[in-house]
Amino acid sequence: MLQSGTKSSHMKSHPALCCSGFILLVTLLAIWSCDSSSRKSSRKKSESDLLFAEQLKNRGSYDSAIIYFRKAADYHLKQNQYPEWTNSVTGVIDCFRVKGDLDTALNLVDQAMRIAITKMDTTDNLYNGLVHKKALLYSDKRQFAEASALFNRNITIYKAKSAIPDTAISMKH
């Protein structure tokens, strides 16, 4: 009699255990799904921030564009998405350059280059684009010796690359 009572109690707890396990599984799946969709949403938001920043820059709304470029740059740096980070950072630099704030633009390119040295290949086109941007800023400031040295470095790096030449930088200017 004692055994049948124990067996009966196991049978009653087994469906409850199964049911609570199912609820736990469903909860975990829901959390994982929300986290996954949150990341996708965040990525789409940062892509739209970058696109919106470009549109603002093209319309001449530089102060607003800077805000969105910086948001996108922060996101892409955290996600180790260096091409998008570089595009975002150069967008901020371009806005300050167009506004005539060359000192701020130069400080930003120096900061970006310090970060890039630790995160990416310094012989790559992404880093070389920052070198090119810095050369342009020195040229704008009429500091031609510094600009010339950076342009020469830029050309040397591009020549050393065995890949197809990247003409995207020259198309932007």
Backbone as a printed PyTorch tensor [residue, N CA C, xyz], in Angstrom:
tensor([[[  0.8100,  -1.1770,   0.0000],
         [  0.0000,   0.0000,   0.0000],
         [  0.8590,   1.2470,   0.0000]],

        [[  1.9310,   1.1870,   0.7460],
         [  2.8350,   2.3210,   0.8110],
         [  3.4420,   2.5700,  -0.5620]],

        [[  3.7640,   1.4930,  -1.2560],
         [  4.3670,   1.6490,  -2.5760],
         [  3.3840,   2.2330,  -3.5740]],

        [[  2.1960,   1.7870,  -3.5510],
         [  1.2500,   2.3160,  -4.5180],
         [  0.9940,   3.7900,  -4.2740]],

        [[  1.0090,   4.2180,  -3.0320],
         [  0.8570,   5.6440,  -2.7370],
         [  2.0410,   6.4310,  -3.2750]],

        [[  3.2550,   5.8790,  -3.1790],
         [  4.4590,   6.5290,  -3.6810],
         [  4.4200,   6.5920,  -5.1940]],

        [[  4.0080,   5.4890,  -5.7830],
         [  3.9080,   5.4370,  -7.2370],
         [  2.8980,   6.4610,  -7.7240]],

        [[  1.7890,   6.5330,  -7.0420],
         [  0.7580,   7.4900,  -7.4040],
         [  1.2780,   8.9120,  -7.2670]],

        [[  2.0620,   9.1660,  -6.2250],
         [  2.5920,  10.5140,  -6.0350],
         [  3.6180,  10.8380,  -7.1170]],

        [[  4.4040,   9.8390,  -7.5580],
         [  5.3450,  10.0620,  -8.6670],
         [  4.6050,  10.3840,  -9.9500]],

        [[  3.5120,   9.7040, -10.1790],
         [  2.7480,   9.9270, -11.3940],
         [  2.1370,  11.3130, -11.3840]],

        [[  1.7410,  11.7680, -10.2080],
         [  1.1660,  13.1010, -10.1310],
         [  2.2500,  14.1560, -10.3020]],

        [[  3.4590,  13.9400,  -9.7570],
         [  4.5180,  14.9440,  -9.8430],
         [  5.1890,  14.9160, -11.2170]],

        [[  5.2130,  13.7720, -11.8690],
         [  5.8480,  13.6740, -13.1800],
         [  5.1890,  14.5890, -14.2140]],

        [[  3.8580,  14.6070, -14.3330],
         [  3.2590,  15.5580, -15.2750],
         [  3.5300,  17.0050, -14.8700]],

        [[  3.5510,  17.2760, -13.5790],
         [  3.8420,  18.6410, -13.1270],
         [  5.2760,  19.0030, -13.4730]],

        [[  6.1930,  18.0520, -13.2780],
         [  7.6030,  18.2770, -13.6070],
         [  7.7590,  18.4670, -15.1100]],

        [[  7.0840,  17.6700, -15.8620],
         [  7.1290,  17.7850, -17.3190],
         [  6.5680,  19.1240, -17.7660]],

        [[  5.4730,  19.5250, -17.1560],
         [  4.8340,  20.7910, -17.5000],
         [  5.7350,  21.9690, -17.1330]],

        [[  6.3620,  21.9180, -15.9490],
         [  7.2460,  23.0260, -15.5590],
         [  8.4950,  23.0510, -16.4370]],

        [[  8.9830,  21.8900, -16.8580],
         [ 10.1220,  21.8370, -17.7850],
         [  9.7540,  22.4460, -19.1300]],

        [[  8.5460,  22.1560, -19.5850],
         [  8.0660,  22.7250, -20.8420],
         [  7.9550,  24.2500, -20.7440]],

        [[  7.4290,  24.7390, -19.6250],
         [  7.2970,  26.1970, -19.4230],
         [  8.6760,  26.8480, -19.3940]],

        [[  9.6270,  26.1900, -18.7220],
         [ 10.9950,  26.7090, -18.6710],
         [ 11.6030,  26.7620, -20.0700]],

        [[ 11.4000,  25.7150, -20.8520],
         [ 11.9180,  25.6720, -22.2100],
         [ 11.3130,  26.7780, -23.0720]],

        [[ 10.0070,  26.9470, -22.9860],
         [  9.3210,  27.9910, -23.7520],
         [  9.8280,  29.3680, -23.3430]],

        [[ 10.0220,  29.5640, -22.0360],
         [ 10.5260,  30.8490, -21.5420],
         [ 11.9250,  31.1280, -22.0800]],

        [[ 12.7980,  30.1350, -22.0260],
         [ 14.1640,  30.3080, -22.5420],
         [ 14.1620,  30.6090, -24.0390]],

        [[ 13.3310,  29.9010, -24.7820],
         [ 13.2250,  30.1620, -26.2160],
         [ 12.7150,  31.5750, -26.4860]],

        [[ 11.7670,  32.0250, -25.7080],
         [ 11.2290,  33.3790, -25.8790],
         [ 12.3000,  34.4220, -25.5860]],

        [[ 13.0640,  34.2100, -24.5280],
         [ 14.1430,  35.1530, -24.1910],
         [ 15.1870,  35.1700, -25.2970]],

        [[ 15.5870,  33.9940, -25.7590],
         [ 16.5740,  33.9120, -26.8390],
         [ 16.0630,  34.6000, -28.0990]],

        [[ 14.7970,  34.3820, -28.4190],
         [ 14.2010,  34.9950, -29.5980],
         [ 14.1690,  36.5120, -29.4740]],

        [[ 13.7920,  37.0040, -28.3040],
         [ 13.7590,  38.4570, -28.0920],
         [ 15.1470,  39.0560, -28.1900]],

        [[ 16.1390,  38.3700, -27.6180],
         [ 17.5140,  38.8590, -27.6660],
         [ 18.0060,  38.8800, -29.1080]],

        [[ 17.7090,  37.8210, -29.8440],
         [ 18.1210,  37.7440, -31.2380],
         [ 17.4630,  38.8380, -32.0710]],

        [[ 16.1680,  39.0330, -31.8920],
         [ 15.4720,  40.0660, -32.6610],
         [ 15.9040,  41.4510, -32.2010]],

        [[ 16.2670,  41.5740, -30.9300],
         [ 16.7660,  42.8530, -30.4190],
         [ 18.0800,  43.2090, -31.0950]],

        [[ 18.9620,  42.2140, -31.2430],
         [ 20.2360,  42.4620, -31.9310],
         [ 19.9980,  42.8280, -33.3870]],

        [[ 19.0770,  42.1200, -34.0470],
         [ 18.7720,  42.4400, -35.4340],
         [ 18.1970,  43.8410, -35.5500]],

        [[ 17.3230,  44.1870, -34.6400],
         [ 16.7240,  45.5100, -34.6320],
         [ 17.7800,  46.5770, -34.3870]],

        [[ 18.6850,  46.3000, -33.4640],
         [ 19.7620,  47.2450, -33.1500],
         [ 20.6670,  47.4340, -34.3630]],

        [[ 20.9860,  46.3290, -35.0630],
         [ 21.8360,  46.4120, -36.2540],
         [ 21.1430,  47.2240, -37.3430]],

        [[ 19.8560,  46.9750, -37.5430],
         [ 19.1050,  47.7350, -38.5490],
         [ 19.0480,  49.2050, -38.1700]],

        [[ 18.8860,  49.4870, -36.8770],
         [ 18.8280,  50.8600, -36.3970],
         [ 20.1490,  51.5680, -36.6630]],

        [[ 21.2770,  50.8830, -36.4090],
         [ 22.5770,  51.5130, -36.6330],
         [ 22.8260,  51.7280, -38.1250]],

        [[ 22.3680,  50.7880, -38.9510],
         [ 22.4970,  50.9690, -40.3960],
         [ 21.6540,  52.1500, -40.8490]],

        [[ 20.4580,  52.2820, -40.2810],
         [ 19.6080,  53.4130, -40.6640],
         [ 20.1790,  54.7190, -40.1030]],

        [[ 20.8450,  54.6660, -38.9230],
         [ 21.5150,  55.8560, -38.3840],
         [ 22.5940,  56.3370, -39.3400]],

        [[ 23.3780,  55.3950, -39.8610],
         [ 24.4490,  55.7560, -40.7960],
         [ 23.8770,  56.3280, -42.0890]],

        [[ 22.8460,  55.7100, -42.6070],
         [ 22.2020,  56.1970, -43.8260],
         [ 21.5870,  57.5780, -43.6000]],

        [[ 20.8980,  57.7420, -42.4770],
         [ 20.2690,  59.0210, -42.1520],
         [ 21.3300,  60.1060, -41.9740]],

        [[ 22.4480,  59.7540, -41.3390],
         [ 23.5460,  60.7090, -41.1530],
         [ 24.0920,  61.1700, -42.5010]],

        [[ 24.2500,  60.2330, -43.4260],
         [ 24.7280,  60.5920, -44.7740],
         [ 23.7460,  61.5470, -45.4550]],

        [[ 22.4600,  61.2570, -45.3110],
         [ 21.4480,  62.1250, -45.9120],
         [ 21.4820,  63.5230, -45.2990]],

        [[ 21.6150,  63.5960, -43.9840],
         [ 21.7090,  64.8920, -43.3110],
         [ 22.9410,  65.6550, -43.7730]],

        [[ 24.0640,  64.9510, -43.8860],
         [ 25.3050,  65.5850, -44.3470],
         [ 25.1310,  66.1340, -45.7580]],

        [[ 24.5150,  65.3460, -46.6170],
         [ 24.3090,  65.7800, -48.0010],
         [ 23.3800,  66.9840, -48.1060]],

        [[ 22.4860,  67.1400, -47.1230],
         [ 21.5790,  68.2900, -47.1050],
         [ 22.1920,  69.5040, -46.4110]],

        [[ 23.3710,  69.3150, -45.8300],
         [ 24.0390,  70.4150, -45.1480],
         [ 23.6800,  70.5510, -43.6870]],

        [[ 22.9970,  69.5820, -43.1210],
         [ 22.6450,  69.6020, -41.6950],
         [ 23.7520,  68.8860, -40.9120]],

        [[ 24.9040,  69.5320, -40.8420],
         [ 26.1030,  68.8840, -40.3190],
         [ 26.0210,  68.5610, -38.8300]],

        [[ 25.4760,  69.4590, -38.0230],
         [ 25.3960,  69.1940, -36.5860],
         [ 24.5130,  67.9810, -36.2940]],

        [[ 23.4160,  67.8730, -36.9930],
         [ 22.5400,  66.7060, -36.8180],
         [ 23.2070,  65.4500, -37.3510]],

        [[ 23.8910,  65.5590, -38.4680],
         [ 24.5730,  64.4020, -39.0490],
         [ 25.6370,  63.8750, -38.0940]],

        [[ 26.3440,  64.7840, -37.4220],
         [ 27.3960,  64.3730, -36.4850],
         [ 26.8140,  63.4790, -35.3930]],

        [[ 25.6550,  63.8270, -34.8880],
         [ 25.0170,  63.0310, -33.8290],
         [ 24.7730,  61.5990, -34.3120]],

        [[ 24.2130,  61.4560, -35.5090],
         [ 23.9000,  60.1220, -36.0250],
         [ 25.1520,  59.3580, -36.4470]],

        [[ 26.1320,  60.0530, -36.9980],
         [ 27.4000,  59.3870, -37.3280],
         [ 28.0560,  58.8410, -36.0580]],

        [[ 28.0370,  59.6260, -34.9900],
         [ 28.6610,  59.1750, -33.7360],
         [ 27.9220,  57.9760, -33.1430]],

        [[ 26.5930,  57.9890, -33.1910],
         [ 25.8210,  56.8400, -32.7040],
         [ 26.1920,  55.5860, -33.4930]],

        [[ 26.2600,  55.7240, -34.8030],
         [ 26.6010,  54.5820, -35.6490],
         [ 28.0410,  54.1290, -35.3860]],

        [[ 28.9520,  55.0730, -35.2260],
         [ 30.3620,  54.7260, -34.9690],
         [ 30.4920,  53.9510, -33.6580]],

        [[ 29.8210,  54.4100, -32.6200],
         [ 29.8760,  53.7240, -31.3250],
         [ 29.3640,  52.2920, -31.4460]],

        [[ 28.2280,  52.1460, -32.1090],
         [ 27.6410,  50.8170, -32.2610],
         [ 28.5800,  49.8920, -33.0450]],

        [[ 29.0730,  50.3580, -34.1820],
         [ 29.8940,  49.4950, -35.0390],
         [ 31.2340,  49.1560, -34.3980]],

        [[ 31.7920,  50.0590, -33.6150],
         [ 33.0420,  49.7540, -32.9190],
         [ 32.7990,  48.6610, -31.8770]],

        [[ 31.6960,  48.7620, -31.1420],
         [ 31.3670,  47.7350, -30.1420],
         [ 31.1280,  46.3750, -30.7960]],

        [[ 30.6130,  46.3830, -32.0140],
         [ 30.3050,  45.1390, -32.7220],
         [ 31.4800,  44.6390, -33.5740]],

        [[ 32.6100,  45.3430, -33.5080],
         [ 33.8010,  45.0010, -34.3060],
         [ 33.5210,  45.0100, -35.8080]],

        [[ 32.6700,  45.9160, -36.2310],
         [ 32.3300,  46.0640, -37.6490],
         [ 33.1170,  47.2660, -38.1780]],

        [[ 34.3700,  46.9960, -38.5280],
         [ 35.3000,  48.0870, -38.8230],
         [ 35.0360,  48.8370, -40.1270]],

        [[ 34.5620,  48.2150, -41.1800],
         [ 34.2270,  49.0190, -42.3700],
         [ 33.1280,  50.0490, -42.0740]],

        [[ 32.0880,  49.6200, -41.3490],
         [ 30.9990,  50.5330, -41.0050],
         [ 31.4610,  51.5810, -39.9980]],

        [[ 32.3250,  51.1620, -39.0570],
         [ 32.8810,  52.1090, -38.0830],
         [ 33.6910,  53.1760, -38.8080]],

        [[ 34.5300,  52.7490, -39.7550],
         [ 35.3500,  53.6970, -40.5100],
         [ 34.4710,  54.6680, -41.2810]],

        [[ 33.4200,  54.1690, -41.9190],
         [ 32.4970,  55.0470, -42.6440],
         [ 31.8420,  56.0600, -41.7090]],

        [[ 31.4610,  55.6030, -40.5300],
         [ 30.8210,  56.4940, -39.5590],
         [ 31.7860,  57.5650, -39.0690]],

        [[ 32.9960,  57.1460, -38.7230],
         [ 34.0090,  58.0860, -38.2190],
         [ 34.3890,  59.1000, -39.2950]],

        [[ 34.5890,  58.6360, -40.5110],
         [ 34.9540,  59.5830, -41.5730],
         [ 33.7980,  60.5220, -41.8850]],

        [[ 32.5700,  60.0730, -41.6520],
         [ 31.4210,  60.9610, -41.8040],
         [ 31.4710,  62.1110, -40.8090]],

        [[ 31.8060,  61.7960, -39.5530],
         [ 31.9410,  62.8360, -38.5250],
         [ 33.0580,  63.7990, -38.9200]],

        [[ 34.1890,  63.2490, -39.3330],
         [ 35.3500,  64.0650, -39.7260],
         [ 34.9830,  64.9760, -40.8960]],

        [[ 34.2850,  64.4190, -41.8830],
         [ 33.8730,  65.2190, -43.0490],
         [ 32.9660,  66.3810, -42.6490]],

        [[ 32.0650,  66.1220, -41.7030],
         [ 31.1560,  67.1950, -41.2540],
         [ 31.9400,  68.3480, -40.6230]],

        [[ 32.8950,  68.0130, -39.7640],
         [ 33.6970,  69.0780, -39.1530],
         [ 34.5740,  69.7680, -40.1990]],

        [[ 35.0510,  69.0100, -41.1610],
         [ 35.8750,  69.5930, -42.2270],
         [ 35.0630,  70.5990, -43.0430]],

        [[ 33.8760,  70.2250, -43.4330],
         [ 33.0190,  71.1010, -44.2340],
         [ 32.6090,  72.3380, -43.4360]],

        [[ 32.4130,  72.1680, -42.1290],
         [ 32.0650,  73.3000, -41.2790],
         [ 33.2550,  74.2400, -41.0650]],

        [[ 34.4460,  73.7990, -41.4740],
         [ 35.6370,  74.6240, -41.3100],
         [ 36.3370,  74.4320, -39.9830]],

        [[ 35.8850,  73.4840, -39.1790],
         [ 36.5110,  73.1910, -37.8910],
         [ 37.5860,  72.1250, -38.1050]],

        [[ 38.6820,  72.5480, -38.7230],
         [ 39.7300,  71.6090, -39.1170],
         [ 40.4750,  71.0370, -37.9150]],

        [[ 40.6100,  71.8140, -36.8460],
         [ 41.3020,  71.3020, -35.6590],
         [ 40.5320,  70.1480, -35.0220]],

        [[ 39.2290,  70.2930, -34.9000],
         [ 38.4110,  69.2000, -34.3570],
         [ 38.4620,  67.9920, -35.2850]],

        [[ 38.3630,  68.2250, -36.5720],
         [ 38.4320,  67.1260, -37.5450],
         [ 39.7710,  66.4010, -37.4370]],

        [[ 40.8510,  67.1630, -37.2910],
         [ 42.1830,  66.5600, -37.1710],
         [ 42.3090,  65.7710, -35.8720]],

        [[ 41.7610,  66.2970, -34.7770],
         [ 41.7750,  65.5570, -33.5120],
         [ 40.9960,  64.2490, -33.6360]],

        [[ 39.8660,  64.2980, -34.3190],
         [ 39.0440,  63.0960, -34.5040],
         [ 39.7540,  62.0510, -35.3550]],

        [[ 40.4220,  62.4840, -36.4130],
         [ 41.1290,  61.5140, -37.2480],
         [ 42.3040,  60.9120, -36.4750]],

        [[ 42.9620,  61.7060, -35.6290],
         [ 44.0340,  61.1610, -34.7920],
         [ 43.4890,  60.1150, -33.8210]],

        [[ 42.3520,  60.4060, -33.1920],
         [ 41.7210,  59.4460, -32.2810],
         [ 41.3340,  58.1680, -33.0250]],

        [[ 40.7480,  58.3500, -34.1890],
         [ 40.3310,  57.1880, -34.9920],
         [ 41.5300,  56.3400, -35.3970]],

        [[ 42.6180,  56.9900, -35.7410],
         [ 43.8160,  56.2390, -36.1390],
         [ 44.4010,  55.4810, -34.9450]],

        [[ 44.3600,  56.0800, -33.7480],
         [ 44.8490,  55.3820, -32.5490],
         [ 44.0000,  54.1450, -32.2580]],

        [[ 42.7020,  54.2630, -32.4370],
         [ 41.8150,  53.1100, -32.2410],
         [ 42.0650,  52.0810, -33.3390]],

        [[ 42.1600,  52.5450, -34.5700],
         [ 42.3090,  51.6420, -35.7120],
         [ 43.6050,  50.8390, -35.6430]],

        [[ 44.6610,  51.4410, -35.1190],
         [ 45.9430,  50.7300, -35.0210],
         [ 45.7850,  49.4570, -34.1940]],

        [[ 44.9470,  49.5110, -33.1810],
         [ 44.7630,  48.3420, -32.3120],
         [ 43.7100,  47.3760, -32.8340]],

        [[ 42.8940,  47.7950, -33.7970],
         [ 41.7450,  46.9830, -34.2230],
         [ 41.8510,  46.4130, -35.6330]],

        [[ 42.6810,  47.0180, -36.4690],
         [ 42.6890,  46.5680, -37.8660],
         [ 44.0970,  46.6080, -38.4540]],

        [[ 44.2380,  46.0250, -39.5880],
         [ 45.4960,  45.9780, -40.3210],
         [ 45.8290,  47.3810, -40.8310]],

        [[ 47.0110,  47.8850, -40.4700],
         [ 47.3830,  49.2490, -40.8600],
         [ 47.8550,  49.3430, -42.3060]],

        [[ 47.9150,  48.2260, -43.0010],
         [ 48.2270,  48.2740, -44.4350],
         [ 46.9710,  48.0640, -45.2650]],

        [[ 45.8380,  47.9990, -44.5910],
         [ 44.5560,  47.7760, -45.2520],
         [ 43.9720,  49.0940, -45.7580]],

        [[ 43.0690,  49.0030, -46.6960],
         [ 42.4410,  50.1950, -47.2630],
         [ 41.6260,  50.9870, -46.2420]],

        [[ 41.0660,  50.3130, -45.2360],
         [ 40.2930,  51.0350, -44.2240],
         [ 41.1900,  52.0070, -43.4530]],

        [[ 42.3080,  51.5120, -42.9840],
         [ 43.2420,  52.3720, -42.2530],
         [ 43.8370,  53.4180, -43.1830]],

        [[ 44.1600,  52.9980, -44.3750],
         [ 44.7450,  53.9240, -45.3400],
         [ 43.7780,  55.0560, -45.6910]],

        [[ 42.4940,  54.7860, -45.6310],
         [ 41.5070,  55.8380, -45.8460],
         [ 41.5920,  56.9150, -44.7750]],

        [[ 41.8880,  56.4990, -43.5340],
         [ 42.0690,  57.4710, -42.4550],
         [ 43.3410,  58.2990, -42.6760]],

        [[ 44.3860,  57.6540, -43.1680],
         [ 45.6280,  58.3720, -43.4890],
         [ 45.3380,  59.4150, -44.5690]],

        [[ 44.5840,  59.0130, -45.5670],
         [ 44.2190,  59.9220, -46.6590],
         [ 43.4030,  61.1070, -46.1340]],

        [[ 42.4600,  60.8140, -45.2390],
         [ 41.6230,  61.8620, -44.6500],
         [ 42.4980,  62.8620, -43.8850]],

        [[ 43.4790,  62.3510, -43.1510],
         [ 44.3770,  63.2230, -42.3930],
         [ 45.2230,  64.0780, -43.3330]],

        [[ 45.6690,  63.4960, -44.4260],
         [ 46.4460,  64.2570, -45.4160],
         [ 45.6030,  65.3940, -45.9950]],

        [[ 44.3460,  65.1170, -46.2850],
         [ 43.4590,  66.1530, -46.8060],
         [ 43.2740,  67.2960, -45.8020]],

        [[ 43.1540,  66.9390, -44.5280],
         [ 42.9900,  67.9600, -43.4920],
         [ 44.2420,  68.8420, -43.3810]],

        [[ 45.4110,  68.2260, -43.4290],
         [ 46.6420,  69.0260, -43.4030],
         [ 46.7370,  69.9230, -44.6290]],

        [[ 46.3070,  69.4160, -45.7560],
         [ 46.2950,  70.2240, -46.9700],
         [ 45.3460,  71.4100, -46.8180]],

        [[ 44.1710,  71.1630, -46.2510],
         [ 43.2130,  72.2420, -46.0040],
         [ 43.7820,  73.2990, -45.0610]],

        [[ 44.5990,  72.8700, -44.1150],
         [ 45.2100,  73.7880, -43.1570],
         [ 46.4690,  74.4630, -43.7250]],

        [[ 46.7840,  74.1480, -44.9710],
         [ 47.9550,  74.6810, -45.6670],
         [ 49.2590,  74.2320, -45.0190]],

        [[ 49.2370,  73.0740, -44.4100],
         [ 50.4340,  72.4580, -43.8430],
         [ 50.8840,  71.3820, -44.8290]],

        [[ 51.4790,  71.8460, -45.9120],
         [ 51.7360,  70.9890, -47.0610],
         [ 52.8350,  69.9570, -46.8240]],

        [[ 53.8090,  70.2490, -45.9650],
         [ 54.8590,  69.2580, -45.6950],
         [ 54.2400,  68.0070, -45.0430]],

        [[ 53.3760,  68.2190, -44.0350],
         [ 52.7010,  67.0960, -43.3650],
         [ 51.7660,  66.3770, -44.3390]],

        [[ 51.0330,  67.1570, -45.1270],
         [ 50.1030,  66.5670, -46.0980],
         [ 50.8590,  65.7210, -47.1160]],

        [[ 51.9580,  66.2480, -47.6130],
         [ 52.7480,  65.5360, -48.6180],
         [ 53.2770,  64.2140, -48.0700]],

        [[ 53.7880,  64.2430, -46.8290],
         [ 54.3070,  63.0100, -46.2230],
         [ 53.2070,  61.9610, -46.1020]],

        [[ 52.0100,  62.4070, -45.6990],
         [ 50.9030,  61.4570, -45.5590],
         [ 50.3910,  60.9660, -46.9060]],

        [[ 50.3370,  61.8520, -47.9060],
         [ 49.9320,  61.4150, -49.2510],
         [ 50.9320,  60.3940, -49.7960]],

        [[ 52.2180,  60.6310, -49.5770],
         [ 53.2390,  59.6660, -50.0310],
         [ 53.0900,  58.3310, -49.3170]],

        [[ 52.8320,  58.3750, -48.0160],
         [ 52.6010,  57.1410, -47.2590],
         [ 51.3650,  56.4260, -47.8030]],

        [[ 50.3240,  57.1860, -48.0760],
         [ 49.0820,  56.6580, -48.6170],
         [ 49.3330,  55.9380, -49.9430]],

        [[ 50.0720,  56.5740, -50.8060],
         [ 50.3730,  55.9940, -52.1230],
         [ 51.2230,  54.7370, -51.9780]],

        [[ 52.2040,  54.7800, -51.0830],
         [ 53.0740,  53.6240, -50.8600],
         [ 52.2690,  52.4210, -50.3720]],

        [[ 51.3580,  52.6600, -49.4610],
         [ 50.5260,  51.5600, -48.9450],
         [ 49.6430,  51.0000, -50.0560]],

        [[ 49.0410,  51.8700, -50.8640],
         [ 48.1880,  51.3920, -51.9520],
         [ 48.9840,  50.5960, -52.9840]],

        [[ 50.1800,  51.0550, -53.2940],
         [ 51.0030,  50.3340, -54.2650],
         [ 51.4280,  48.9740, -53.7420]],

        [[ 51.6660,  48.8930, -52.4420],
         [ 52.1270,  47.6400, -51.8450],
         [ 51.0280,  46.5860, -51.7850]],

        [[ 49.7920,  47.0250, -51.8300],
         [ 48.6900,  46.0650, -51.7840],
         [ 48.6180,  45.3170, -53.1060]],

        [[ 48.4430,  44.0050, -53.0010],
         [ 48.3400,  43.2090, -54.2300],
         [ 46.9020,  43.1340, -54.7340]],

        [[ 45.9770,  43.6910, -53.9550],
         [ 44.5630,  43.6330, -54.3270],
         [ 44.2550,  44.6390, -55.4350]],

        [[ 43.0530,  44.5310, -55.9350],
         [ 42.5690,  45.4720, -56.9450],
         [ 42.5680,  46.8640, -56.3340]],

        [[ 43.0440,  47.8720, -57.0450],
         [ 43.0890,  49.2300, -56.4820],
         [ 41.7160,  49.7120, -56.0370]],

        [[ 41.6990,  50.3730, -54.8840],
         [ 40.4680,  50.9200, -54.3190],
         [ 40.3490,  52.3790, -54.7430]],

        [[ 39.3620,  52.6660, -55.5740],
         [ 39.1850,  54.0380, -56.0580],
         [ 38.0460,  54.7460, -55.3410]],

        [[ 37.4720,  54.1070, -54.3400],
         [ 36.3260,  54.6860, -53.6240],
         [ 36.6870,  55.9850, -52.9280]],

        [[ 37.8850,  56.0620, -52.3890],
         [ 38.2790,  57.2860, -51.6800],
         [ 38.3440,  58.4600, -52.6560]],

        [[ 38.9420,  58.2460, -53.8130],
         [ 39.0620,  59.3510, -54.7560],
         [ 37.6970,  59.7650, -55.3230]],

        [[ 36.7500,  58.8480, -55.3260],
         [ 35.4240,  59.1620, -55.8300],
         [ 34.6500,  60.0650, -54.8620]],

        [[ 34.9820,  59.9750, -53.5700],
         [ 34.2750,  60.7610, -52.5750],
         [ 34.6930,  62.2320, -52.6090]],

        [[ 35.8470,  62.5360, -53.1590],
         [ 36.3640,  63.8990, -53.0610],
         [ 36.3860,  64.5940, -54.3830]]])
